[in-house]
Amino acid sequence: MSAINDPLLMIAKIVLAFLMGVLAFVTVVLIAGAVAAPIFEGSIVAELIADGKGQPPAGFVWLVSILLIGIAGLLGLLIYFLLLLWRIVGTVGAGDPFVPENAARLSRMGWVAVAGNILALFVAAAVTRVATVAADMGDDVDFNADIDFGGGGLLLILVLFILARVFRHGAAMREDLEGTV
Protein backbone atom coordinates (compact mmCIF):
# COMPACT_ATOMS: atom_id res chain seq x y z
CA MET A 1 0.00 0.00 0.00
CA SER A 2 1.41 3.38 -0.91
CA ALA A 3 0.97 6.61 1.01
CA ILE A 4 -1.17 7.92 -1.85
CA ASN A 5 -3.69 5.09 -1.28
CA ASP A 6 -3.72 5.60 2.49
CA PRO A 7 -5.37 8.90 3.41
CA LEU A 8 -4.06 8.81 7.00
CA LEU A 9 -0.45 8.57 5.83
CA MET A 10 -1.00 11.31 3.25
CA ILE A 11 -2.55 13.59 5.90
CA ALA A 12 0.34 12.81 8.26
CA LYS A 13 2.93 13.74 5.62
CA ILE A 14 1.07 16.96 4.74
CA VAL A 15 0.72 17.99 8.41
CA LEU A 16 4.36 17.16 9.14
CA ALA A 17 5.58 19.09 6.08
CA PHE A 18 3.41 22.09 7.03
CA LEU A 19 4.66 22.05 10.63
CA MET A 20 8.29 21.80 9.54
CA GLY A 21 7.80 24.75 7.17
CA VAL A 22 6.17 26.94 9.82
CA LEU A 23 8.77 26.00 12.42
CA ALA A 24 11.60 26.69 9.97
CA PHE A 25 10.17 30.15 9.26
CA VAL A 26 9.84 30.93 12.98
CA THR A 27 13.38 29.66 13.58
CA VAL A 28 14.76 32.00 10.91
CA VAL A 29 12.85 34.93 12.45
CA LEU A 30 14.20 34.10 15.92
CA ILE A 31 17.77 33.89 14.64
CA ALA A 32 17.33 37.21 12.84
CA GLY A 33 16.05 38.72 16.09
CA ALA A 34 18.96 37.24 18.01
CA VAL A 35 21.41 38.83 15.57
CA ALA A 36 19.55 42.14 15.45
CA ALA A 37 19.17 42.62 19.22
CA PRO A 38 22.86 43.31 19.96
CA ILE A 39 23.22 45.39 16.80
CA PHE A 40 20.36 47.65 17.86
CA GLU A 41 21.11 47.53 21.58
CA GLY A 42 21.37 51.30 21.84
CA SER A 43 17.97 51.81 20.22
CA ILE A 44 16.39 49.14 22.38
CA VAL A 45 17.77 50.67 25.58
CA ALA A 46 16.71 54.16 24.45
CA GLU A 47 13.19 52.89 23.79
CA LEU A 48 13.01 51.27 27.23
CA ILE A 49 14.13 54.50 28.86
CA ALA A 50 11.67 56.54 26.77
CA ASP A 51 8.86 54.22 27.90
CA GLY A 52 9.80 54.93 31.51
CA LYS A 53 11.18 51.46 32.16
CA GLY A 54 14.60 52.70 33.09
CA GLN A 55 18.03 51.38 32.21
CA PRO A 56 18.12 47.59 31.85
CA PRO A 57 20.97 45.76 33.57
CA ALA A 58 24.24 45.34 31.69
CA GLY A 59 24.10 42.46 29.25
CA PHE A 60 20.30 42.29 29.23
CA VAL A 61 20.02 42.62 25.45
CA TRP A 62 22.65 39.92 25.03
CA LEU A 63 20.66 37.68 27.39
CA VAL A 64 17.57 38.21 25.24
CA SER A 65 19.65 37.35 22.18
CA ILE A 66 20.89 34.15 23.82
CA LEU A 67 17.32 33.32 24.80
CA LEU A 68 16.18 33.71 21.19
CA ILE A 69 19.01 31.45 20.01
CA GLY A 70 18.04 28.86 22.64
CA ILE A 71 14.42 28.88 21.52
CA ALA A 72 15.58 28.62 17.88
CA GLY A 73 17.72 25.64 18.94
CA LEU A 74 14.69 23.96 20.50
CA LEU A 75 12.72 24.56 17.32
CA GLY A 76 15.60 23.21 15.24
CA LEU A 77 15.56 20.02 17.30
CA LEU A 78 11.80 19.79 16.81
CA ILE A 79 12.18 20.23 13.05
CA TYR A 80 14.76 17.44 12.95
CA PHE A 81 12.48 15.24 15.07
CA LEU A 82 9.58 15.85 12.69
CA LEU A 83 11.80 15.21 9.66
CA LEU A 84 12.79 11.82 11.08
CA LEU A 85 9.11 11.04 11.72
CA TRP A 86 8.25 12.16 8.17
CA ARG A 87 10.82 9.71 6.81
CA ILE A 88 9.39 6.90 8.94
CA VAL A 89 5.91 7.67 7.64
CA GLY A 90 7.36 7.44 4.13
CA THR A 91 8.64 3.91 4.75
CA VAL A 92 5.25 2.92 6.17
CA GLY A 93 3.63 4.25 3.00
CA ALA A 94 6.09 2.25 0.91
CA GLY A 95 5.02 -0.87 2.81
CA ASP A 96 8.40 -1.50 4.41
CA PRO A 97 8.60 0.08 7.90
CA PHE A 98 10.73 -2.62 9.56
CA VAL A 99 14.04 -1.53 8.08
CA PRO A 100 17.21 -0.91 10.08
CA GLU A 101 17.16 2.79 9.15
CA ASN A 102 13.83 3.28 10.96
CA ALA A 103 15.33 1.76 14.09
CA ALA A 104 18.18 4.24 13.78
CA ARG A 105 15.69 7.08 13.16
CA LEU A 106 13.71 6.20 16.28
CA SER A 107 16.92 6.07 18.29
CA ARG A 108 17.94 9.49 16.95
CA MET A 109 14.48 10.79 17.83
CA GLY A 110 15.05 9.57 21.39
CA TRP A 111 18.39 11.40 21.57
CA VAL A 112 16.79 14.53 20.08
CA ALA A 113 14.18 14.35 22.86
CA VAL A 114 16.96 14.03 25.46
CA ALA A 115 18.82 17.01 23.97
CA GLY A 116 15.61 19.02 23.83
CA ASN A 117 14.89 18.39 27.49
CA ILE A 118 18.41 19.44 28.46
CA LEU A 119 18.33 22.56 26.26
CA ALA A 120 14.91 23.42 27.72
CA LEU A 121 16.54 23.71 31.16
CA PHE A 122 18.91 26.40 29.90
CA VAL A 123 16.16 28.18 28.00
CA ALA A 124 13.96 28.14 31.11
CA ALA A 125 16.79 29.67 33.13
CA ALA A 126 17.21 32.45 30.56
CA VAL A 127 13.44 33.04 30.40
CA THR A 128 13.31 33.22 34.19
CA ARG A 129 16.08 35.84 34.24
CA VAL A 130 14.47 37.90 31.46
CA ALA A 131 11.09 37.73 33.24
CA THR A 132 12.71 38.80 36.52
CA VAL A 133 14.38 41.79 34.86
CA ALA A 134 11.13 42.72 33.11
CA ALA A 135 9.27 42.55 36.42
CA ASP A 136 11.97 44.66 38.10
CA MET A 137 11.54 47.23 35.33
CA GLY A 138 7.83 47.54 36.11
CA ASP A 139 6.26 45.19 33.58
CA ASP A 140 3.40 42.98 34.73
CA VAL A 141 4.95 39.54 34.27
CA ASP A 142 3.00 36.35 34.82
CA PHE A 143 5.55 33.61 34.26
CA ASN A 144 5.76 30.04 35.46
CA ALA A 145 8.97 28.09 34.80
CA ASP A 146 7.60 24.66 35.66
CA ILE A 147 9.45 22.02 33.67
CA ASP A 148 8.03 18.53 33.40
CA PHE A 149 10.92 16.43 34.74
CA GLY A 150 9.24 13.07 34.82
CA GLY A 151 6.03 13.14 32.89
CA GLY A 152 5.53 13.32 29.19
CA GLY A 153 9.12 14.07 28.20
CA LEU A 154 10.59 11.08 30.00
CA LEU A 155 7.81 8.83 28.74
CA LEU A 156 8.41 9.98 25.15
CA ILE A 157 12.13 9.27 25.46
CA LEU A 158 11.51 5.78 26.87
CA VAL A 159 8.91 4.95 24.20
CA LEU A 160 11.23 6.08 21.40
CA PHE A 161 14.17 4.02 22.62
CA ILE A 162 11.92 0.97 23.15
CA LEU A 163 10.38 1.37 19.70
CA ALA A 164 13.88 1.64 18.24
CA ARG A 165 14.70 -1.75 19.76
CA VAL A 166 11.41 -3.21 18.52
CA PHE A 167 12.11 -1.96 14.99
CA ARG A 168 15.71 -3.18 15.17
CA HIS A 169 14.50 -6.62 16.27
CA GLY A 170 11.73 -6.64 13.64
CA ALA A 171 14.20 -5.76 10.88
CA ALA A 172 16.58 -8.50 12.03
CA MET A 173 13.74 -11.05 12.13
CA ARG A 174 12.68 -10.06 8.63
CA GLU A 175 16.25 -10.42 7.34
CA ASP A 176 16.44 -13.87 8.98
CA LEU A 177 13.15 -14.85 7.41
CA GLU A 178 14.22 -13.63 3.98
CA GLY A 179 17.46 -15.56 4.36
CA THR A 180 15.58 -18.83 4.99
CA VAL A 181 13.13 -18.44 2.10
GUDO-280781 format. One record per residue (C-alpha): x, y, z. Coordinates in nm, 3 decimals. Layout:
% GUDO-280781
        X        Y        Z
        X        Y        Z
...
//
This chain:
% GUDO-280781
        X        Y        Z
    0.000    0.000    0.000
    0.141    0.338   -0.091
    0.097    0.661    0.101
   -0.117    0.792   -0.185
   -0.369    0.509   -0.128
   -0.372    0.560    0.249
   -0.537    0.890    0.341
   -0.406    0.881    0.700
   -0.045    0.857    0.583
   -0.100    1.131    0.325
   -0.255    1.359    0.590
    0.034    1.281    0.826
    0.293    1.374    0.562
    0.107    1.696    0.474
    0.072    1.799    0.841
    0.436    1.716    0.914
    0.558    1.909    0.608
    0.341    2.209    0.703
    0.466    2.205    1.063
    0.829    2.180    0.954
    0.780    2.475    0.717
    0.617    2.694    0.982
    0.877    2.600    1.242
    1.160    2.669    0.997
    1.017    3.015    0.926
    0.984    3.093    1.298
    1.338    2.966    1.358
    1.476    3.200    1.091
    1.285    3.493    1.245
    1.420    3.410    1.592
    1.777    3.389    1.464
    1.733    3.721    1.284
    1.605    3.872    1.609
    1.896    3.724    1.801
    2.141    3.883    1.557
    1.955    4.214    1.545
    1.917    4.262    1.922
    2.286    4.331    1.996
    2.322    4.539    1.680
    2.036    4.765    1.786
    2.111    4.753    2.158
    2.137    5.130    2.184
    1.797    5.181    2.022
    1.639    4.914    2.238
    1.777    5.067    2.558
    1.671    5.416    2.445
    1.319    5.289    2.379
    1.301    5.127    2.723
    1.413    5.450    2.886
    1.167    5.654    2.677
    0.886    5.422    2.790
    0.980    5.493    3.151
    1.118    5.146    3.216
    1.460    5.270    3.309
    1.803    5.138    3.221
    1.812    4.759    3.185
    2.097    4.576    3.357
    2.424    4.534    3.169
    2.410    4.246    2.925
    2.030    4.229    2.923
    2.002    4.262    2.545
    2.265    3.992    2.503
    2.066    3.768    2.739
    1.757    3.821    2.524
    1.965    3.735    2.218
    2.089    3.415    2.382
    1.732    3.332    2.480
    1.618    3.371    2.119
    1.901    3.145    2.001
    1.804    2.886    2.264
    1.442    2.888    2.152
    1.558    2.862    1.788
    1.772    2.564    1.894
    1.469    2.396    2.050
    1.272    2.456    1.732
    1.560    2.321    1.524
    1.556    2.002    1.730
    1.180    1.979    1.681
    1.218    2.023    1.305
    1.476    1.744    1.295
    1.248    1.524    1.507
    0.958    1.585    1.269
    1.180    1.521    0.966
    1.279    1.182    1.108
    0.911    1.104    1.172
    0.825    1.216    0.817
    1.082    0.971    0.681
    0.939    0.690    0.894
    0.591    0.767    0.764
    0.736    0.744    0.413
    0.864    0.391    0.475
    0.525    0.292    0.617
    0.363    0.425    0.300
    0.609    0.225    0.091
    0.502   -0.087    0.281
    0.840   -0.150    0.441
    0.860    0.008    0.790
    1.073   -0.262    0.956
    1.404   -0.153    0.808
    1.721   -0.091    1.008
    1.716    0.279    0.915
    1.383    0.328    1.096
    1.533    0.176    1.409
    1.818    0.424    1.378
    1.569    0.708    1.316
    1.371    0.620    1.628
    1.692    0.607    1.829
    1.794    0.949    1.695
    1.448    1.079    1.783
    1.505    0.957    2.139
    1.839    1.140    2.157
    1.679    1.453    2.008
    1.418    1.435    2.286
    1.696    1.403    2.546
    1.882    1.701    2.397
    1.561    1.902    2.383
    1.489    1.839    2.749
    1.841    1.944    2.846
    1.833    2.256    2.626
    1.491    2.342    2.772
    1.654    2.371    3.116
    1.891    2.640    2.990
    1.616    2.818    2.800
    1.396    2.814    3.111
    1.679    2.967    3.313
    1.721    3.245    3.056
    1.344    3.304    3.040
    1.331    3.322    3.419
    1.608    3.584    3.424
    1.447    3.790    3.146
    1.109    3.773    3.324
    1.271    3.880    3.652
    1.438    4.179    3.486
    1.113    4.272    3.311
    0.927    4.255    3.642
    1.197    4.466    3.810
    1.154    4.723    3.533
    0.783    4.754    3.611
    0.626    4.519    3.358
    0.340    4.298    3.473
    0.495    3.954    3.427
    0.300    3.635    3.482
    0.555    3.361    3.426
    0.576    3.004    3.546
    0.897    2.809    3.480
    0.760    2.466    3.566
    0.945    2.202    3.367
    0.803    1.853    3.340
    1.092    1.643    3.474
    0.924    1.307    3.482
    0.603    1.314    3.289
    0.553    1.332    2.919
    0.912    1.407    2.820
    1.059    1.108    3.000
    0.781    0.883    2.874
    0.841    0.998    2.515
    1.213    0.927    2.546
    1.151    0.578    2.687
    0.891    0.495    2.420
    1.123    0.608    2.140
    1.417    0.402    2.262
    1.192    0.097    2.315
    1.038    0.137    1.970
    1.388    0.164    1.824
    1.470   -0.175    1.976
    1.141   -0.321    1.852
    1.211   -0.196    1.499
    1.571   -0.318    1.517
    1.450   -0.662    1.627
    1.173   -0.664    1.364
    1.420   -0.576    1.088
    1.658   -0.850    1.203
    1.374   -1.105    1.213
    1.268   -1.006    0.863
    1.625   -1.042    0.734
    1.644   -1.387    0.898
    1.315   -1.485    0.741
    1.422   -1.363    0.398
    1.746   -1.556    0.436
    1.558   -1.883    0.499
    1.313   -1.844    0.210
//
